[in-house]
Amino acid sequence: IPVIAANRIATPEDAERILAAGQADLVALARPLLADPAFVNKAAAGRASAIMPCIACNQACLDAIFVDRIAGCMVNPACCREQEFVAERAAAAKRIAVVGGGAAGMACAAHAAERGHRVVLFECNGALGGQLRVGGEVPDKHEFFRLIEAWQQRLREAGVEVRLKRPAELLELMAERFDSIVVASGVRPRRPSIPGADGPNVVTYEQLLTGQVEAGPRVAVLGGGRIAFDVALFLVAAAPGAEDPQLRFRRRWGFDQDGLRPPQPDSPARQVWMLKRSPEPFGKNLGKTTGWILRRELKDAGVRQIPGVEYQAIDGAGLTYRLDGADQRLDVDTIVLCIGQDPVNELFAGLSARGFDVHAVGGARDAHDLDAVRAIEEGTRLGLSL
């Protein structure tokens, strides 16, 4: 009986390995072809590294289908909307500056350069990626780094000049006489006006995930959105160790080649509490197809979730909050802020006031409820319109 293998076969190398090992007679692809319709042609031409990868986020494809919306793709905004994203050669080549090398900035720079513009991409850090690079540190999101690598190759092939460790200054941009300037400088984590929130035991999600700080054994996560769930998962995740990843996955979720077994989750690395001001249940905005996994992971790790709190104060030993009219005390070693983001767009006002053709995309335009789907789509649309 011919056997067809499917699901998370994301690269030509994976497909060839399955066929060569005799594990299947045919390989079927679905989501990878949404991310890059040229997947097969690139593989056949020996350009597998140029394939824009599916990262299995489900945010714009399966999550959309399950709420009766047309399927899309985070990586490829043109998916199922190809007529809205027509790449026409620019009538006249412009010199364009893109400030910020995150998802929106990379998408904008690549598409603009592919249309014939001369693009300079400024990035204040030593590597491209922005919030994608931060998110890639979360367990099971390492494929974000593959996406960053694919964008970097696309930028190289399009001839984009990338300037790393170069925070673009107003006077520098003015002196270089760019025809258009795109502010894609992203977001910064918001700090609340809670007394004591500037203490040394209070850190942002970005500081934690990028390894600038290490959390103690007892941690409070302030916030109940997607970032807070990712941070909580990061905090409780145990080090991988020497166990085979496939065996570990089977043990954790309770199955093997003989059938179902009692699940055996890893012991949590830390004790974690999640708190938020809203009385609504935690995880309301998680994905339809992936949210249950996060909820289950945190439940099995013993993470306690406390909604409807009013923060009172933070000190070196923890925080005080009010719940149902009564003051409560939570002693923790580290407090992680996941309570929103603010746009980094100071350049926009200065350039606009001086008459430059300036645009803002992604978090720099609007930090509210930002995700990579919106950031990449905004960057793509602008890159195709300049």
Secondary structure, DSSP 8 states (H G I E B T S, - for coil): ---EE-SS--SHHHHHHHHHTTS-SEE--SHHHHH-TTHHHHHHTT-GGGS-------TTTHHHHTTT-----SS-TTTT-GGG------SS--EEEEE--SHHHHHHHHHHHHTT-EEEEEESSSSS-THHHHHTTSTT-THHHHHHHHHHHHHHHHT-EEEET----HHHHHHTT-SEEEE---EEE-----TTTTSTTEEEHHHHHTTSS---SEEEEE--SHHHHHHHHHHH----TTS-HHHHHHHHHTEETTEE--------SSEEEEE-SS-S-TTTTS-TTTHHHHHHHHHHTT-EEE-S-EEEEEETTEEEEEETTEEEEEE-SEEEE-S-EEE--HHHHHHHHTT--EEE-GGGT--TT--HHHHHHHHHHHHHH-
